[in-house]
């Protein structure tokens, strides 16, 4: 709980990368790029719930889950134009540089 802490997320999916199975990953990346910290935290809490994942998998649009205080227009514009290449790049980095297996999770720390 420090104002000097930074968080980053790399995606390392175990399945083929498609639009319909990357809604949460793209939502998180879009939030990093378009929202302030307080909006990010509340949206991330909502986005990581099991029922949200099930709803998105069933076809619910991610815009339904936007939280108060978010810049909805910036989010939707970026989300709709964020391609799958960024997730593929994350996957390559995780597997080629970090030597993770597909889907394997890890914590990388670079602190003082």
N, C-alpha and C positions, 0 to 999 in steps of 0.2 A: 504494500500500500504506500507507494511513493510516487511523487510526481515525476521522478526521474526514471521510472521503469517504462520500458517499451516492450510491446508484444508484437510478434509477427506470426503469420501462419503460412505453412507450406502444405499443399495438398499432395497426397501420395495415394491416389485411389488404387484399388485392387481390380476394378472392373474397367471395361472399355469406357472411355470418356465420351459422353453424349450429353446433349442439352437436358434431356429429361432426368438424368441421374446426377446432375451437378448443380441443382437449384440452390442448395444450402451453401456449397462452396462458393458459387458465384455471388450469392447474397452476402456472404461474409467479406469477400474481396471487394465488392461494390461498396459496402459500408465503410471499410477501411479508406477507400478512395474519396468518399463523398460526405461523410458525416463527422460531427464533432464527437469527443469522447463520451459525453453523457448519453447522446443518442445511440452511439455504438454499443454501449454496455446494455442498455435496455433492449435494443433490438436483438443483440446476440443472445441474451437470456431467453427471449421468446423463440428465436430461430433454432435453438439447440434442444428444444423440448421434443419428446418422442411423438406427441400428437401433431406437432407442426410438421415433422418429417413425413408422417403418414399422410397428412393432408396434402402436402406438396407432391408426394408420390402419386396421389389420387388425381392430381391435375389442378389443384387450387393455385391460383396466381399468387406469387410472392408479395405483391402489393397489398394483399389482404392483411398481412402481418406487420406492416409498417407501424411504428409506434409514434405517439405524439412527440413533437419536437424535431422529428426528422425532416430533412429537406427532401420531400417526396419526389419533386420534379427531377432533381439532380440524381437521386437514387434510380428512378425508373429509366431515365435516359442512359445512364452508365450501365445499368443491369442489362438493358436491351441491346447494347452494343458491345458488351464484354464478350469476346469470343472464347472459344475453348482452348486456344493456343496457350494462354497464360497457365491454365491448369496442366496442360501437357508439359510446359516448361518446368513447372514445379515438380511434376512427376519425374522428369528426366534428372533434375537436380538431386532429388531425394534418392534416386536409385543409382545414379552414376557417381555423384560426389559423396553423399552421405552413406552410400552402400546399404540402403534399406531395401528390404523386399517389398514388392507391391502390397500396399495396404498396411505395412508395418508403421507403427507410431514411434515417435522419439521426441525428446525435449533437447533442444540445443540452447546452450547458455553461453553468453559472451559477456561476463561481468568483470567488474574491477574488484 
